[in-house]
Amino acid sequence: MSYAIEAEGLVKRFGDTVALDGVNLAVPPGKVLGVLGPNGAGKTTAVRVLATLLRADEGWARVAGYDVATQATAVRGIIGLTGQYASVDEDLSGTENLVLIGKLLGLSKADAKARAAELLAKFELTDAASRSVKTYSGGMRRRADLAASLVGRPQVLYLDEPTTGLDPHSRNEVWATVRGLVDDGVTVLLTTQYLEEADQLADLITVIDHGKVIAAGTPYELKRRTGGQSLQVRPTVAADTPAIATILRELTGIEPLVNTDAGLLSTPVDNPLLLSSVVRRLDEAGITADEIGLRLPSLDDVFLTLTGRTTPTTPVTEGSLA
């Protein structure tokens, strides 16, 4: 099988610090790989090696078949990179930024203007095309950043913490943009600290901790590996909570977890058919529920199980070893 991104045994040291310790990656064309990990895990270092900005001390990597160490120029011609912070010039307009990048990439002035107009329309920035970027909202800036990384029509796009610091609405805008790029056949490597983001966008996930890959697979596979399903019941009437707890305890032999604030009872189950038994018992007892169902562990559960840490929340700086 041919891969858009492939790496084996990547090692990168900064003095006594081992940022990458034998990292392996494989991303099929047109897919999204989500790279997760705590602060300092090695995520950004991996991106920089794959983008030819750093040279690995050991191991090899290929992008669209080109070796990142020996064919760096060819690799740079087929990739795009959007870092954690806006890289466009805030004093220039959206059009001026994209035309400048186009000319730096060797496009004629006419072709650069045409490509800029095309991308501004694609990212719904046409109405703001003549305004300076400093007047853009956070979501607009990130879309402008993405547009800038696509001027050269890359086959592979690296998104390093693309929604750090954005509000939920702006984050959703960026997610929609990424989905559109994948629909167009672009391969995406996404590093993120937002597990919901990885769940929403990634076809495959690699978890890195202390420079090592500690888990890899689809979101579903990782959730299944972490543990079984849990059965959750949210009573319509809070006073029915003790009775529901008794039913769950009798059917599972396990004391259910009761979240009073959320009004939710949950218990681990290894037999999905148990759900119908719970529904029947609640009906017999005349108890109604606003919510009842089975759920897999979340990616938050996966992250905690694999790394022993809760979801990271502190943004990683561009110059860190993340």
Secondary structure as a PSIPRED ss2 file (coil, helix, strand):
# PSIPRED VFORMAT (PSIPRED V4.0)

   1 M C   1.000  0.000  0.000
   2 S C   1.000  0.000  0.000
   3 Y C   1.000  0.000  0.000
   4 A C   1.000  0.000  0.000
   5 I E   0.000  0.000  1.000
   6 E E   0.000  0.000  1.000
   7 A E   0.000  0.000  1.000
   8 E E   0.000  0.000  1.000
   9 G E   0.000  0.000  1.000
  10 L E   0.000  0.000  1.000
  11 V E   0.000  0.000  1.000
  12 K E   0.000  0.000  1.000
  13 R E   0.000  0.000  1.000
  14 F E   0.000  0.000  1.000
  15 G C   1.000  0.000  0.000
  16 D C   1.000  0.000  0.000
  17 T E   0.000  0.000  1.000
  18 V E   0.000  0.000  1.000
  19 A E   0.000  0.000  1.000
  20 L E   0.000  0.000  1.000
  21 D E   0.000  0.000  1.000
  22 G E   0.000  0.000  1.000
  23 V E   0.000  0.000  1.000
  24 N E   0.000  0.000  1.000
  25 L E   0.000  0.000  1.000
  26 A E   0.000  0.000  1.000
  27 V E   0.000  0.000  1.000
  28 P C   1.000  0.000  0.000
  29 P C   1.000  0.000  0.000
  30 G C   1.000  0.000  0.000
  31 K C   1.000  0.000  0.000
  32 V E   0.000  0.000  1.000
  33 L E   0.000  0.000  1.000
  34 G E   0.000  0.000  1.000
  35 V E   0.000  0.000  1.000
  36 L E   0.000  0.000  1.000
  37 G C   1.000  0.000  0.000
  38 P C   1.000  0.000  0.000
  39 N C   1.000  0.000  0.000
  40 G C   1.000  0.000  0.000
  41 A C   1.000  0.000  0.000
  42 G C   1.000  0.000  0.000
  43 K H   0.000  1.000  0.000
  44 T H   0.000  1.000  0.000
  45 T H   0.000  1.000  0.000
  46 A H   0.000  1.000  0.000
  47 V H   0.000  1.000  0.000
  48 R H   0.000  1.000  0.000
  49 V H   0.000  1.000  0.000
  50 L H   0.000  1.000  0.000
  51 A C   1.000  0.000  0.000
  52 T C   1.000  0.000  0.000
  53 L C   1.000  0.000  0.000
  54 L C   1.000  0.000  0.000
  55 R C   1.000  0.000  0.000
  56 A C   1.000  0.000  0.000
  57 D C   1.000  0.000  0.000
  58 E E   0.000  0.000  1.000
  59 G E   0.000  0.000  1.000
  60 W E   0.000  0.000  1.000
  61 A E   0.000  0.000  1.000
  62 R E   0.000  0.000  1.000
  63 V E   0.000  0.000  1.000
  64 A C   1.000  0.000  0.000
  65 G C   1.000  0.000  0.000
  66 Y E   0.000  0.000  1.000
  67 D E   0.000  0.000  1.000
  68 V C   1.000  0.000  0.000
  69 A C   1.000  0.000  0.000
  70 T C   1.000  0.000  0.000
  71 Q C   1.000  0.000  0.000
  72 A H   0.000  1.000  0.000
  73 T H   0.000  1.000  0.000
  74 A H   0.000  1.000  0.000
  75 V H   0.000  1.000  0.000
  76 R H   0.000  1.000  0.000
  77 G C   1.000  0.000  0.000
  78 I C   1.000  0.000  0.000
  79 I E   0.000  0.000  1.000
  80 G E   0.000  0.000  1.000
  81 L E   0.000  0.000  1.000
  82 T E   0.000  0.000  1.000
  83 G C   1.000  0.000  0.000
  84 Q C   1.000  0.000  0.000
  85 Y C   1.000  0.000  0.000
  86 A C   1.000  0.000  0.000
  87 S C   1.000  0.000  0.000
  88 V C   1.000  0.000  0.000
  89 D C   1.000  0.000  0.000
  90 E C   1.000  0.000  0.000
  91 D C   1.000  0.000  0.000
  92 L C   1.000  0.000  0.000
  93 S E   0.000  0.000  1.000
  94 G H   0.000  1.000  0.000
  95 T H   0.000  1.000  0.000
  96 E H   0.000  1.000  0.000
  97 N H   0.000  1.000  0.000
  98 L H   0.000  1.000  0.000
  99 V H   0.000  1.000  0.000
 100 L H   0.000  1.000  0.000
 101 I H   0.000  1.000  0.000
 102 G H   0.000  1.000  0.000
 103 K H   0.000  1.000  0.000
 104 L H   0.000  1.000  0.000
 105 L C   1.000  0.000  0.000
 106 G C   1.000  0.000  0.000
 107 L C   1.000  0.000  0.000
 108 S C   1.000  0.000  0.000
 109 K H   0.000  1.000  0.000
 110 A H   0.000  1.000  0.000
 111 D H   0.000  1.000  0.000
 112 A H   0.000  1.000  0.000
 113 K H   0.000  1.000  0.000
 114 A H   0.000  1.000  0.000
 115 R H   0.000  1.000  0.000
 116 A H   0.000  1.000  0.000
 117 A H   0.000  1.000  0.000
 118 E H   0.000  1.000  0.000
 119 L H   0.000  1.000  0.000
 120 L H   0.000  1.000  0.000
 121 A H   0.000  1.000  0.000
 122 K H   0.000  1.000  0.000
 123 F C   1.000  0.000  0.000
 124 E C   1.000  0.000  0.000
 125 L C   1.000  0.000  0.000
 126 T H   0.000  1.000  0.000
 127 D H   0.000  1.000  0.000
 128 A H   0.000  1.000  0.000
 129 A C   1.000  0.000  0.000
 130 S C   1.000  0.000  0.000
 131 R C   1.000  0.000  0.000
 132 S E   0.000  0.000  1.000
 133 V H   0.000  1.000  0.000
 134 K H   0.000  1.000  0.000
 135 T H   0.000  1.000  0.000
 136 Y C   1.000  0.000  0.000
 137 S C   1.000  0.000  0.000
 138 G H   0.000  1.000  0.000
 139 G H   0.000  1.000  0.000
 140 M H   0.000  1.000  0.000
 141 R H   0.000  1.000  0.000
 142 R H   0.000  1.000  0.000
 143 R H   0.000  1.000  0.000
 144 A H   0.000  1.000  0.000
 145 D H   0.000  1.000  0.000
 146 L H   0.000  1.000  0.000
 147 A H   0.000  1.000  0.000
 148 A H   0.000  1.000  0.000
 149 S H   0.000  1.000  0.000
 150 L C   1.000  0.000  0.000
 151 V C   1.000  0.000  0.000
 152 G C   1.000  0.000  0.000
 153 R C   1.000  0.000  0.000
 154 P C   1.000  0.000  0.000
 155 Q C   1.000  0.000  0.000
 156 V E   0.000  0.000  1.000
 157 L E   0.000  0.000  1.000
 158 Y E   0.000  0.000  1.000
 159 L E   0.000  0.000  1.000
 160 D E   0.000  0.000  1.000
 161 E C   1.000  0.000  0.000
 162 P C   1.000  0.000  0.000
 163 T C   1.000  0.000  0.000
 164 T C   1.000  0.000  0.000
 165 G C   1.000  0.000  0.000
 166 L C   1.000  0.000  0.000
 167 D C   1.000  0.000  0.000
 168 P H   0.000  1.000  0.000
 169 H H   0.000  1.000  0.000
 170 S H   0.000  1.000  0.000
 171 R H   0.000  1.000  0.000
 172 N H   0.000  1.000  0.000
 173 E H   0.000  1.000  0.000
 174 V H   0.000  1.000  0.000
 175 W H   0.000  1.000  0.000
 176 A H   0.000  1.000  0.000
 177 T H   0.000  1.000  0.000
 178 V H   0.000  1.000  0.000
 179 R H   0.000  1.000  0.000
 180 G H   0.000  1.000  0.000
 181 L H   0.000  1.000  0.000
 182 V H   0.000  1.000  0.000
 183 D H   0.000  1.000  0.000
 184 D C   1.000  0.000  0.000
 185 G C   1.000  0.000  0.000
 186 V C   1.000  0.000  0.000
 187 T E   0.000  0.000  1.000
 188 V E   0.000  0.000  1.000
 189 L E   0.000  0.000  1.000
 190 L E   0.000  0.000  1.000
 191 T E   0.000  0.000  1.000
 192 T C   1.000  0.000  0.000
 193 Q C   1.000  0.000  0.000
 194 Y C   1.000  0.000  0.000
 195 L H   0.000  1.000  0.000
 196 E H   0.000  1.000  0.000
 197 E H   0.000  1.000  0.000
 198 A H   0.000  1.000  0.000
 199 D H   0.000  1.000  0.000
 200 Q H   0.000  1.000  0.000
 201 L H   0.000  1.000  0.000
 202 A C   1.000  0.000  0.000
 203 D C   1.000  0.000  0.000
 204 L E   0.000  0.000  1.000
 205 I E   0.000  0.000  1.000
 206 T E   0.000  0.000  1.000
 207 V E   0.000  0.000  1.000
 208 I E   0.000  0.000  1.000
 209 D E   0.000  0.000  1.000
 210 H C   1.000  0.000  0.000
 211 G C   1.000  0.000  0.000
 212 K E   0.000  0.000  1.000
 213 V E   0.000  0.000  1.000
 214 I E   0.000  0.000  1.000
 215 A E   0.000  0.000  1.000
 216 A E   0.000  0.000  1.000
 217 G E   0.000  0.000  1.000
 218 T C   1.000  0.000  0.000
 219 P H   0.000  1.000  0.000
 220 Y H   0.000  1.000  0.000
 221 E H   0.000  1.000  0.000
 222 L H   0.000  1.000  0.000
 223 K H   0.000  1.000  0.000
 224 R H   0.000  1.000  0.000
 225 R H   0.000  1.000  0.000
 226 T H   0.000  1.000  0.000
 227 G C   1.000  0.000  0.000
 228 G C   1.000  0.000  0.000
 229 Q E   0.000  0.000  1.000
 230 S E   0.000  0.000  1.000
 231 L E   0.000  0.000  1.000
 232 Q E   0.000  0.000  1.000
 233 V E   0.000  0.000  1.000
 234 R E   0.000  0.000  1.000
 235 P E   0.000  0.000  1.000
 236 T C   1.000  0.000  0.000
 237 V C   1.000  0.000  0.000
 238 A H   0.000  1.000  0.000
 239 A H   0.000  1.000  0.000
 240 D H   0.000  1.000  0.000
 241 T H   0.000  1.000  0.000
 242 P H   0.000  1.000  0.000
 243 A H   0.000  1.000  0.000
 244 I H   0.000  1.000  0.000
 245 A H   0.000  1.000  0.000
 246 T H   0.000  1.000  0.000
 247 I H   0.000  1.000  0.000
 248 L H   0.000  1.000  0.000
 249 R H   0.000  1.000  0.000
 250 E H   0.000  1.000  0.000
 251 L H   0.000  1.000  0.000
 252 T H   0.000  1.000  0.000
 253 G C   1.000  0.000  0.000
 254 I C   1.000  0.000  0.000
 255 E C   1.000  0.000  0.000
 256 P C   1.000  0.000  0.000
 257 L E   0.000  0.000  1.000
 258 V E   0.000  0.000  1.000
 259 N E   0.000  0.000  1.000
 260 T C   1.000  0.000  0.000
 261 D C   1.000  0.000  0.000
 262 A C   1.000  0.000  0.000
 263 G C   1.000  0.000  0.000
 264 L E   0.000  0.000  1.000
 265 L E   0.000  0.000  1.000
 266 S E   0.000  0.000  1.000
 267 T E   0.000  0.000  1.000
 268 P E   0.000  0.000  1.000
 269 V E   0.000  0.000  1.000
 270 D C   1.000  0.000  0.000
 271 N C   1.000  0.000  0.000
 272 P C   1.000  0.000  0.000
 273 L C   1.000  0.000  0.000
 274 L H   0.000  1.000  0.000
 275 L H   0.000  1.000  0.000
 276 S H   0.000  1.000  0.000
 277 S H   0.000  1.000  0.000
 278 V H   0.000  1.000  0.000
 279 V H   0.000  1.000  0.000
 280 R H   0.000  1.000  0.000
 281 R H   0.000  1.000  0.000
 282 L H   0.000  1.000  0.000
 283 D H   0.000  1.000  0.000
 284 E H   0.000  1.000  0.000
 285 A C   1.000  0.000  0.000
 286 G C   1.000  0.000  0.000
 287 I C   1.000  0.000  0.000
 288 T C   1.000  0.000  0.000
 289 A E   0.000  0.000  1.000
 290 D E   0.000  0.000  1.000
 291 E E   0.000  0.000  1.000
 292 I E   0.000  0.000  1.000
 293 G E   0.000  0.000  1.000
 294 L E   0.000  0.000  1.000
 295 R E   0.000  0.000  1.000
 296 L C   1.000  0.000  0.000
 297 P C   1.000  0.000  0.000
 298 S C   1.000  0.000  0.000
 299 L H   0.000  1.000  0.000
 300 D H   0.000  1.000  0.000
 301 D H   0.000  1.000  0.000
 302 V H   0.000  1.000  0.000
 303 F H   0.000  1.000  0.000
 304 L H   0.000  1.000  0.000
 305 T H   0.000  1.000  0.000
 306 L H   0.000  1.000  0.000
 307 T H   0.000  1.000  0.000
 308 G C   1.000  0.000  0.000
 309 R C   1.000  0.000  0.000
 310 T C   1.000  0.000  0.000
 311 T C   1.000  0.000  0.000
 312 P C   1.000  0.000  0.000
 313 T C   1.000  0.000  0.000
 314 T C   1.000  0.000  0.000
 315 P C   1.000  0.000  0.000
 316 V C   1.000  0.000  0.000
 317 T C   1.000  0.000  0.000
 318 E C   1.000  0.000  0.000
 319 G C   1.000  0.000  0.000
 320 S C   1.000  0.000  0.000
 321 L C   1.000  0.000  0.000
 322 A C   1.000  0.000  0.000
